[in-house]
Amino acid sequence: MPETRLLVLGIGQELRGDDAAGPQVVRRWQAAHPHTAAQPGLRVETTTLPGLSLLGFLENVSAAILVDAAQSGAQPGTLHLVERKDLAAFEQEAGSAHGWGIAETLAMGEELDADNLPQTLYLLAVESGSFELGEGLSEALQAALPQAVEQLEGLVQSILAGRRPPRQHRQPAAAVP
């Protein structure tokens, strides 16, 4: 099986309010930027509750962008771009609706087979307000989606071009009207 140069993975549950942010951003990005999404060596997927199966998604992957919802106390709709090396610190202040978080999974993966994890990994997280069952995205997240899609496009383009994306951690999305 050929190695994937870049994995874009949307994480979240569609029927759990703002937790659907990850898959929503990824699907909207694919629709807005079909040429980029169809690049050779780029794999695009979504998943609901990856847990330890996240390690399987990351096998034979050179770089990865994980898109997910987060709760860190910031204003809903705030975008967070976190590098792999900073994930543990970010996850200490942010909650995960998936039980076993991304930082914990990657730490276990490093213990088991560090050589099999991508060296380049980013989490694009959208600050969420509610994870209530059956609700759609909140107004704050709906307003943040266009900016999240464009930030994802910039991140994908940077990685595919072999450039380091601009350093940023928190970026407030457009204000909700």
One Martini backbone bead per residue (centre of mass of N, CA, C, O) as a GRO file, in nm:
protein
  177
    1MET     BB    1   0.094   0.037   0.025
    2PRO     BB    2   0.086   0.352  -0.015
    3GLU     BB    3   0.190   0.638   0.098
    4THR     BB    4   0.073   0.898   0.285
    5ARG     BB    5   0.133   1.232   0.283
    6LEU     BB    6  -0.179   1.326   0.363
    7LEU     BB    7  -0.399   1.365   0.639
    8VAL     BB    8  -0.754   1.429   0.661
    9LEU     BB    9  -0.930   1.445   0.983
   10GLY     BB   10  -1.258   1.415   1.084
   11ILE     BB   11  -1.387   1.471   1.417
   12GLY     BB   12  -1.715   1.343   1.499
   13GLN     BB   13  -2.055   1.390   1.604
   14GLU     BB   14  -2.346   1.465   1.439
   15LEU     BB   15  -2.545   1.409   1.717
   16ARG     BB   16  -2.352   1.639   1.905
   17GLY     BB   17  -2.355   1.909   1.800
   18ASP     BB   18  -2.043   2.061   1.800
   19ASP     BB   19  -1.894   1.784   1.738
   20ALA     BB   20  -1.940   1.823   1.413
   21ALA     BB   21  -1.709   2.010   1.316
   22GLY     BB   22  -1.499   1.832   1.179
   23PRO     BB   23  -1.668   1.708   0.944
   24GLN     BB   24  -1.778   1.980   0.839
   25VAL     BB   25  -1.511   2.110   0.757
   26VAL     BB   26  -1.413   1.888   0.565
   27ARG     BB   27  -1.654   1.887   0.367
   28ARG     BB   28  -1.641   2.190   0.294
   29TRP     BB   29  -1.356   2.183   0.187
   30GLN     BB   30  -1.403   1.981  -0.043
   31ALA     BB   31  -1.615   2.166  -0.187
   32ALA     BB   32  -1.431   2.433  -0.206
   33HIS     BB   33  -1.150   2.229  -0.265
   34PRO     BB   34  -1.127   1.987  -0.489
   35HIS     BB   35  -0.838   2.002  -0.597
   36THR     BB   36  -0.692   1.963  -0.332
   37ALA     BB   37  -0.849   1.700  -0.230
   38ALA     BB   38  -0.727   1.541  -0.511
   39GLN     BB   39  -0.452   1.498  -0.436
   40PRO     BB   40  -0.187   1.324  -0.448
   41GLY     BB   41  -0.148   1.169  -0.127
   42LEU     BB   42  -0.439   1.243  -0.035
   43ARG     BB   43  -0.633   1.189   0.263
   44VAL     BB   44  -0.990   1.170   0.329
   45GLU     BB   45  -1.158   1.174   0.653
   46THR     BB   46  -1.401   1.031   0.882
   47THR     BB   47  -1.490   1.025   1.241
   48THR     BB   48  -1.630   0.968   1.553
   49LEU     BB   49  -1.457   0.742   1.754
   50PRO     BB   50  -1.133   0.668   1.757
   51GLY     BB   51  -0.935   0.647   1.966
   52LEU     BB   52  -0.708   0.399   1.907
   53SER     BB   53  -0.775   0.405   1.591
   54LEU     BB   54  -0.602   0.650   1.519
   55LEU     BB   55  -0.342   0.490   1.465
   56GLY     BB   56  -0.447   0.363   1.199
   57PHE     BB   57  -0.476   0.628   1.039
   58LEU     BB   58  -0.147   0.696   1.081
   59GLU     BB   59  -0.056   0.490   0.901
   60ASN     BB   60   0.150   0.572   0.647
   61VAL     BB   61   0.200   0.879   0.746
   62SER     BB   62   0.358   1.186   0.714
   63ALA     BB   63   0.091   1.366   0.751
   64ALA     BB   64  -0.140   1.555   0.978
   65ILE     BB   65  -0.493   1.656   1.000
   66LEU     BB   66  -0.688   1.740   1.273
   67VAL     BB   67  -1.046   1.773   1.307
   68ASP     BB   68  -1.200   1.941   1.590
   69ALA     BB   69  -1.345   1.965   1.887
   70ALA     BB   70  -1.347   2.204   2.168
   71GLN     BB   71  -1.288   2.266   2.536
   72SER     BB   72  -1.121   2.566   2.696
   73GLY     BB   73  -1.298   2.853   2.743
   74ALA     BB   74  -1.339   2.973   2.495
   75GLN     BB   75  -1.487   3.111   2.247
   76PRO     BB   76  -1.712   3.021   2.048
   77GLY     BB   77  -1.530   2.967   1.733
   78THR     BB   78  -1.259   2.926   1.807
   79LEU     BB   79  -0.938   2.884   1.674
   80HIS     BB   80  -0.714   2.602   1.681
   81LEU     BB   81  -0.355   2.563   1.641
   82VAL     BB   82  -0.188   2.246   1.690
   83GLU     BB   83   0.088   2.093   1.760
   84ARG     BB   84   0.205   1.799   1.854
   85LYS     BB   85   0.401   1.913   2.085
   86ASP     BB   86   0.128   2.079   2.214
   87LEU     BB   87  -0.110   1.886   2.290
   88ALA     BB   88  -0.091   1.825   2.593
   89ALA     BB   89  -0.129   2.118   2.689
   90PHE     BB   90  -0.402   2.166   2.551
   91GLU     BB   91  -0.564   1.917   2.676
   92GLN     BB   92  -0.560   2.023   2.972
   93GLU     BB   93  -0.773   2.269   2.879
   94ALA     BB   94  -0.921   2.047   2.705
   95GLY     BB   95  -1.191   1.877   2.597
   96SER     BB   96  -1.335   1.545   2.535
   97ALA     BB   97  -1.592   1.354   2.367
   98HIS     BB   98  -1.398   1.074   2.330
   99GLY     BB   99  -1.247   1.033   2.611
  100TRP     BB  100  -1.001   0.954   2.437
  101GLY     BB  101  -0.757   1.146   2.351
  102ILE     BB  102  -0.523   1.254   2.134
  103ALA     BB  103  -0.278   1.280   2.325
  104GLU     BB  104  -0.302   0.995   2.451
  105THR     BB  105  -0.279   0.835   2.188
  106LEU     BB  106   0.000   0.942   2.099
  107ALA     BB  107   0.154   0.851   2.349
  108MET     BB  108   0.099   0.552   2.304
  109GLY     BB  109   0.220   0.537   2.018
  110GLU     BB  110   0.509   0.610   2.109
  111GLU     BB  111   0.546   0.359   2.289
  112LEU     BB  112   0.489   0.143   2.060
  113ASP     BB  113   0.544   0.332   1.762
  114ALA     BB  114   0.700   0.610   1.675
  115ASP     BB  115   0.778   0.554   1.365
  116ASN     BB  116   0.452   0.543   1.275
  117LEU     BB  117   0.437   0.843   1.315
  118PRO     BB  118   0.383   1.149   1.235
  119GLN     BB  119   0.581   1.433   1.243
  120THR     BB  120   0.339   1.579   1.109
  121LEU     BB  121   0.104   1.747   1.333
  122TYR     BB  122  -0.233   1.871   1.340
  123LEU     BB  123  -0.469   2.071   1.525
  124LEU     BB  124  -0.797   2.163   1.431
  125ALA     BB  125  -0.984   2.359   1.651
  126VAL     BB  126  -1.322   2.405   1.761
  127GLU     BB  127  -1.484   2.594   1.959
  128SER     BB  128  -1.724   2.477   2.190
  129GLY     BB  129  -2.046   2.460   2.359
  130SER     BB  130  -2.223   2.200   2.255
  131PHE     BB  131  -2.312   1.829   2.320
  132GLU     BB  132  -2.594   1.781   2.244
  133LEU     BB  133  -2.833   1.580   2.161
  134GLY     BB  134  -2.954   1.643   1.826
  135GLU     BB  135  -2.798   1.886   1.762
  136GLY     BB  136  -2.682   2.131   1.601
  137LEU     BB  137  -2.507   2.377   1.522
  138SER     BB  138  -2.412   2.650   1.638
  139GLU     BB  139  -2.385   2.974   1.556
  140ALA     BB  140  -2.082   3.001   1.614
  141LEU     BB  141  -1.997   2.760   1.432
  142GLN     BB  142  -2.125   2.847   1.169
  143ALA     BB  143  -1.954   3.113   1.156
  144ALA     BB  144  -1.664   2.951   1.161
  145LEU     BB  145  -1.646   2.767   0.908
  146PRO     BB  146  -1.516   2.941   0.683
  147GLN     BB  147  -1.250   2.990   0.837
  148ALA     BB  148  -1.177   2.692   0.880
  149VAL     BB  149  -1.159   2.616   0.583
  150GLU     BB  150  -0.930   2.820   0.511
  151GLN     BB  151  -0.727   2.716   0.717
  152LEU     BB  152  -0.711   2.432   0.603
  153GLU     BB  153  -0.612   2.509   0.323
  154GLY     BB  154  -0.348   2.645   0.414
  155LEU     BB  155  -0.233   2.397   0.556
  156VAL     BB  156  -0.230   2.203   0.319
  157GLN     BB  157  -0.059   2.377   0.127
  158SER     BB  158   0.191   2.391   0.307
  159ILE     BB  159   0.249   2.088   0.329
  160LEU     BB  160   0.259   2.021   0.021
  161ALA     BB  161   0.501   2.250  -0.012
  162GLY     BB  162   0.697   2.223   0.252
  163ARG     BB  163   0.575   2.417   0.459
  164ARG     BB  164   0.545   2.613   0.730
  165PRO     BB  165   0.311   2.709   0.912
  166PRO     BB  166   0.181   2.943   1.071
  167ARG     BB  167   0.205   3.066   1.384
  168GLN     BB  168  -0.071   2.943   1.583
  169HIS     BB  169  -0.335   2.908   1.825
  170ARG     BB  170  -0.539   3.155   1.854
  171GLN     BB  171  -0.853   3.225   1.672
  172PRO     BB  172  -1.089   3.427   1.626
  173ALA     BB  173  -1.377   3.428   1.503
  174ALA     BB  174  -1.627   3.550   1.381
  175ALA     BB  175  -1.871   3.723   1.478
  176VAL     BB  176  -2.175   3.696   1.609
  177PRO     BB  177  -2.478   3.853   1.521
   0.00000   0.00000   0.00000
